[in-house]
Amino acid sequence: MPKTPDEIFEETFAWHAKHLSPAQATLLRFAGFESVADHAQGCIVWDVHGREYLDFQGCYGALTLGHCHPLVVAAVEEQLHKMPLPTHMLFNRPKAELAALLAEITPGNLQYTFFCNSGAEAVEGAIKLARAATGRTGYVTTINSFHGKTMGALSVSGRERYQKPFEPLIPDVSRVPFGDPEALERVVGEKTAAVILEPIQGEGGVIIPPGGYLRRARKICDTEGALLIIDEVQTGFGRTGRLFGCDHDGVVPDIIALAKALGGGVMPIGAIVARPEAWKIFKDDPYIHTSTFGGNPLACAAGLAAVKVTIEGGLPERARALGERLLGGLKTSVQAYPHLVTEVRGRGLMVGVEFVSSDHATAVLSEMALRRILTTYSLNRPEVMRLAPPLIVTEDQIDRVVEAFSKSLAAVDKLLHE
């Protein structure tokens, strides 16, 4: 006899708690996520009970095209039946085509691409390139930044909680406040291989720097002979209302790290794209930095389709317009609750709601889940609830989320006063 939805959940929960993460299983259940995802399309996820959820968590920003975009799925299906993995000896057409496309659309004169499988891997490659290109060992990053959790990416991230258990990390890393060019100028010097920055801090709580910040960083790097690495893992491919987050400042990095949305919500893929000057380590040895699965035909087919859908569909412009609608609705909703919410901020469809405490954020997240809205909190600033819906979201779906958010605030406020 087939299992009931409740039996499926209890069995899945038990496996998760026993074989994956007891702490995560308990946390998700406590937050009200007592079901199992079954299938998804666009902005909607259905669980095994047949209930519909509106996904404004968006796989941490990876789902710019939503779930199962038909053009991306079709491209992957076609490649799947041809050749999903490469020989590494014969030339790989999808890989070469995607690299040529990225050289065409990334800022400035970025030319060369190395493909990997995730954002953390992209950052690992970027910081290695910077050392090789400059002969220096130092890095400058920002407080509360997030660049991944592999050893190198963790070393240039900005929250001690995730670093302490794994010390010693890569040495010679300086951290300065985000958005403060004077602080950057004080620490970048002759030993600095690279400065690594996010155009907007995502896990740091959707923190938008002052206008011109990245331009100042570019000038400081040029003056001191350091490279500028821009981490566009969360902000890339239209999320902020421009194709890349650094486009808002008109800045050309030496190296750009990409992932998440590059896979079109179907395949994992990451990439580093760089100027020729940063690529010289590969001129003598093309195998100095490699990845078995990086740039596989299946992932590159997804990437090609995803980039074309993003550009041809005008999704950056769509994110800009719909982001204004979402921000406006959320700001109106919080006006009656200054004792719960301190700020609503964002750019495009990358939005953060900062609560007075992480407990308040968790309570509202749970209330949103009860109303079948999926959101998340920021790893480096858990008092900030983040919304990163697909760029194909509709006005009606945005209005539904704003209404659910208003009701969630009211419910939490009522609980606090009982």
C-alpha positions in Angstrom: 0.0 0.0 0.0 1.4 3.5 -0.9 2.5 5.6 2.0 0.4 8.5 3.1 1.8 12.1 3.0 2.1 12.1 6.7 4.0 8.7 6.7 6.3 10.1 3.9 7.1 13.1 6.1 7.8 11.1 9.3 10.0 8.7 7.4 11.9 11.5 5.7 12.3 13.4 8.9 13.6 10.3 10.7 16.2 9.7 7.9 17.2 13.3 7.9 17.6 13.4 11.7 19.6 10.1 11.7 21.7 10.3 8.6 22.0 14.0 7.7 21.6 16.6 10.4 19.6 16.2 13.7 19.9 19.9 14.4 18.6 21.0 11.0 15.7 18.5 11.2 14.7 19.8 14.6 15.0 23.4 13.5 12.9 23.0 10.3 10.2 21.1 12.2 10.2 23.8 14.9 9.8 26.5 12.3 6.7 24.8 10.9 8.1 23.1 7.8 6.5 19.8 8.4 6.2 18.4 5.0 8.3 17.1 2.1 8.8 19.0 -1.2 7.4 17.0 -4.2 7.6 19.1 -7.4 7.9 22.7 -8.5 7.3 25.0 -11.4 8.1 28.7 -11.8 7.6 30.4 -8.4 5.5 27.5 -6.9 6.5 24.5 -4.9 4.1 21.7 -4.1 4.6 19.3 -1.2 3.5 15.7 -0.8 0.3 16.8 0.7 -0.6 18.7 -2.4 -0.2 22.1 -0.7 1.2 25.0 -2.7 4.0 27.3 -1.5 5.2 30.5 -3.1 9.0 30.4 -3.2 10.5 33.7 -2.2 13.6 32.0 -0.8 14.7 31.0 -4.3 17.4 28.6 -3.4 19.4 31.4 -1.9 19.1 33.5 -5.1 19.8 30.7 -7.6 16.3 30.5 -9.0 16.3 33.7 -11.1 14.3 31.8 -13.7 12.2 29.9 -11.2 11.9 26.2 -10.9 12.1 24.0 -14.1 12.2 26.8 -16.6 11.0 25.0 -19.8 13.8 26.4 -22.1 16.5 25.4 -19.6 15.0 22.0 -19.0 14.8 21.4 -22.7 18.4 22.4 -23.3 19.5 20.0 -20.5 17.4 17.2 -21.7 18.8 17.5 -25.2 22.4 17.5 -24.0 21.6 14.7 -21.5 20.9 12.3 -24.4 23.9 13.5 -26.4 26.7 13.6 -23.8 26.4 14.7 -20.2 30.0 14.5 -19.1 33.2 15.5 -21.1 36.1 13.4 -22.3 38.6 16.1 -21.3 40.5 15.2 -24.4 38.2 16.1 -27.3 37.0 19.8 -27.4 33.8 20.6 -25.4 31.5 22.7 -27.6 29.0 23.8 -24.9 31.9 24.8 -22.6 33.6 26.9 -25.3 30.3 28.5 -26.4 29.4 29.5 -22.8 32.9 30.9 -22.2 32.6 33.0 -25.3 29.1 34.3 -24.2 30.4 35.2 -20.7 33.3 37.1 -22.3 30.7 39.1 -24.3 28.4 40.0 -21.4 30.7 40.4 -18.4 31.9 43.9 -17.5 34.8 45.3 -19.5 37.4 43.2 -21.2 37.2 40.0 -19.2 38.3 37.3 -21.5 39.0 33.9 -19.9 36.8 31.6 -18.0 37.4 28.6 -15.7 34.3 26.5 -14.9 33.6 24.8 -11.6 30.6 23.6 -9.7 29.7 26.2 -7.1 30.2 29.7 -5.8 32.7 28.6 -3.1 34.8 26.8 -5.8 34.7 30.0 -7.9 36.0 32.0 -5.0 38.7 29.4 -4.3 39.9 29.7 -7.9 39.8 33.5 -7.8 42.0 33.8 -4.8 44.4 31.3 -6.2 44.6 33.3 -9.4 45.3 36.5 -7.5 48.2 35.0 -5.7 49.7 33.6 -8.9 49.2 36.8 -10.8 50.6 39.2 -8.2 53.2 37.1 -6.3 51.6 38.4 -3.1 49.8 36.6 -0.3 47.5 39.1 1.4 43.8 39.5 1.0 41.4 42.2 2.1 37.8 41.4 2.6 34.9 43.0 4.6 33.2 42.3 8.0 30.1 40.1 7.6 31.0 39.2 4.0 30.2 35.7 2.8 32.2 34.0 0.0 31.6 30.3 0.8 32.6 27.6 3.3 35.5 25.8 1.6 38.8 26.6 3.3 40.0 29.4 1.1 36.5 31.0 0.6 35.9 30.7 4.4 39.2 32.4 5.0 38.2 35.5 3.1 34.6 35.6 4.5 33.7 37.8 7.4 32.0 36.0 10.3 34.0 34.3 13.0 31.3 31.9 14.0 31.9 29.8 10.8 35.7 30.2 10.9 36.7 29.4 14.5 36.2 25.6 14.4 38.5 25.3 11.4 41.4 27.6 12.3 44.1 28.1 11.4 42.8 29.4 8.0 44.7 31.1 5.2 46.8 33.8 6.8 47.2 37.5 5.9 43.6 38.3 5.6 42.4 41.8 6.7 38.8 42.7 7.3 37.3 46.2 7.1 33.8 47.6 7.4 31.8 47.1 4.2 31.1 50.3 2.3 34.0 52.2 3.8 36.6 53.1 1.1 38.8 54.9 3.6 39.1 51.7 5.6 40.1 49.9 2.5 42.7 52.5 1.6 44.3 52.1 5.0 44.9 48.4 4.7 45.5 47.7 1.0 49.2 47.8 0.3 52.2 46.2 -1.3 51.5 42.8 0.1 47.9 42.7 -1.0 47.2 40.2 -3.7 43.5 41.0 -4.0 40.5 42.8 -2.5 37.4 40.7 -2.6 34.0 42.4 -2.4 30.3 41.6 -2.9 28.4 44.4 -4.8 25.7 43.9 -2.1 26.3 41.8 1.0 23.8 39.0 0.8 24.3 36.8 3.9 25.5 40.0 5.6 21.8 41.1 5.6 21.3 42.7 2.1 23.7 45.6 2.8 24.0 48.1 -0.1 27.1 50.2 -0.1 27.2 53.9 -0.9 27.3 54.9 -4.5 30.8 54.9 -5.9 32.1 52.5 -3.3 33.2 49.9 -5.9 34.8 52.7 -8.1 36.9 53.8 -5.1 37.9 50.2 -4.4 38.9 49.8 -8.1 41.1 53.0 -7.8 42.7 51.8 -4.6 43.6 48.4 -6.1 45.0 50.1 -9.2 47.2 52.4 -7.1 48.6 49.6 -5.0 48.9 46.9 -7.7 46.3 44.6 -6.1 43.6 42.8 -8.0 39.9 43.4 -7.5 37.7 40.3 -7.2 34.0 40.9 -7.4 31.9 38.1 -6.0 28.7 38.1 -8.0 27.5 34.6 -6.9 24.3 36.1 -5.4 24.0 39.3 -7.3 24.8 38.1 -10.8 22.4 37.7 -13.8 19.8 40.3 -13.1 19.1 39.9 -9.4 19.8 43.6 -8.6 18.1 45.1 -11.6 21.3 45.2 -13.7 22.9 42.1 -15.3 25.7 42.3 -12.7 25.8 44.0 -9.4 29.0 45.9 -10.2 27.3 47.4 -13.2 25.5 49.9 -10.9 28.9 51.4 -10.2 30.3 50.9 -13.8 33.2 48.9 -12.4 35.3 46.4 -14.3 36.9 43.8 -11.9 40.0 41.8 -12.6 38.2 38.6 -11.7 34.5 38.0 -11.3 33.1 34.9 -9.4 29.8 33.5 -10.7 27.5 30.7 -9.8 23.9 30.2 -8.6 21.7 31.7 -11.3 24.2 30.7 -14.0 22.7 27.2 -13.8 19.2 28.4 -14.6 17.8 26.7 -11.5 18.4 23.3 -13.1 22.1 22.5 -12.9 24.9 23.5 -10.5 27.7 25.5 -12.2 30.2 28.1 -11.1 32.7 30.2 -13.1 35.6 32.6 -12.7 36.0 35.1 -15.5 39.1 37.2 -15.6 41.3 39.7 -17.5 44.3 38.2 -19.4 46.6 39.7 -16.8 45.1 37.6 -14.1 45.2 34.4 -16.2 49.0 34.1 -16.8 49.4 31.1 -14.5 47.4 29.0 -17.1 49.7 30.1 -20.0 52.5 27.8 -18.8 50.4 25.0 -17.4 46.7 24.6 -18.4 46.3 21.9 -15.7 47.6 24.0 -12.8 44.0 24.3 -11.5 41.4 21.8 -12.7 37.9 20.3 -11.9 36.7 16.9 -13.1 33.1 18.0 -13.4 33.6 21.7 -14.0 32.4 22.8 -17.4 30.6 19.6 -18.1 28.4 19.7 -21.2 25.2 19.2 -19.2 25.8 22.2 -16.9 27.1 24.4 -19.7 23.9 23.7 -21.7 21.9 24.9 -18.8 24.1 28.0 -18.5 23.8 28.9 -22.1 20.0 28.6 -22.0 19.8 30.5 -18.7 21.9 33.5 -19.9 20.0 33.7 -23.1 16.6 33.6 -21.3 17.8 36.3 -18.8 19.0 38.7 -21.5 16.3 38.1 -24.2 13.6 38.2 -21.6 14.7 41.5 -20.2 14.8 40.0 -16.7 17.2 42.6 -15.1 14.8 45.4 -16.0 11.9 43.3 -14.8 13.7 42.8 -11.5 14.2 46.5 -11.1 10.5 47.3 -11.7 9.1 44.5 -9.6 11.6 45.1 -6.9 10.2 48.6 -6.4 6.7 47.1 -6.0 7.9 44.6 -3.4 10.0 47.1 -1.5 7.1 49.6 -1.5 4.6 47.0 -0.2 6.9 45.8 2.6 7.8 49.3 3.7 4.1 50.2 4.0 3.5 47.0 5.9 6.1 47.7 8.6 5.0 51.3 9.4 2.8 50.2 12.2 5.5 47.9 13.7 8.6 50.0 14.5 9.0 47.9 17.6 9.5 44.8 15.4 11.2 46.0 12.2 14.1 48.5 12.0 14.5 48.7 8.2 13.4 47.4 4.9 16.0 47.6 2.1 17.0 46.1 -1.2 17.9 46.6 -4.8 16.0 44.8 -7.5 14.6 41.5 -6.3 17.2 41.2 -3.5 15.4 42.4 -0.4 16.1 42.3 3.3 13.8 43.1 6.3 15.8 43.8 9.4 14.0 42.9 12.7 15.0 44.1 16.2 16.1 40.6 17.0 16.7 37.2 15.4 13.8 35.8 17.5 11.4 38.2 15.9 12.7 37.3 12.4 12.3 33.6 13.2 8.8 34.1 14.4 7.8 36.0 11.2 9.5 33.4 9.0 7.4 30.7 10.8 4.2 32.8 10.3 5.1 33.2 6.6 5.5 29.4 6.3 2.0 28.9 7.8 0.7 31.1 5.0 2.7 29.0 2.5 5.4 31.6 1.7 9.0 30.4 1.8 11.6 32.9 2.9 14.9 32.7 4.7 17.2 34.5 7.1 20.7 35.8 6.6 23.6 33.6 7.8 25.8 36.4 9.0 22.9 38.6 10.3 20.0 36.3 11.4 17.9 39.2 12.4 17.4 39.9 8.7 14.8 38.1 6.7 15.8 37.8 3.0 13.5 37.6 0.0 15.0 36.5 -3.3 12.1 35.5 -5.6 12.5 34.4 -9.2 12.8 37.3 -11.6 9.8 35.8 -13.4 7.5 36.5 -10.4 4.2 38.2 -11.2 2.7 41.4 -9.6 -0.1 39.2 -8.1 2.5 36.9 -6.4 4.3 39.9 -5.0 1.1 41.3 -3.7 0.3 38.0 -2.1 3.6 37.9 -0.3 3.1 41.5 0.9 -0.3 40.6 2.3 1.0 37.5 4.0 3.9 39.5 5.5 1.4 42.1 6.9 -0.7 39.3 8.5 2.5 37.6 9.8 3.6 40.8 11.5 0.2 41.3 13.0 0.2 37.7 14.3 3.7 38.0 15.9 2.8 41.4 17.4 -0.3 39.9 19.0 1.7 37.0 20.5 4.1 39.5 22.0 1.3 41.4 23.7 -0.6 38.4 25.1 
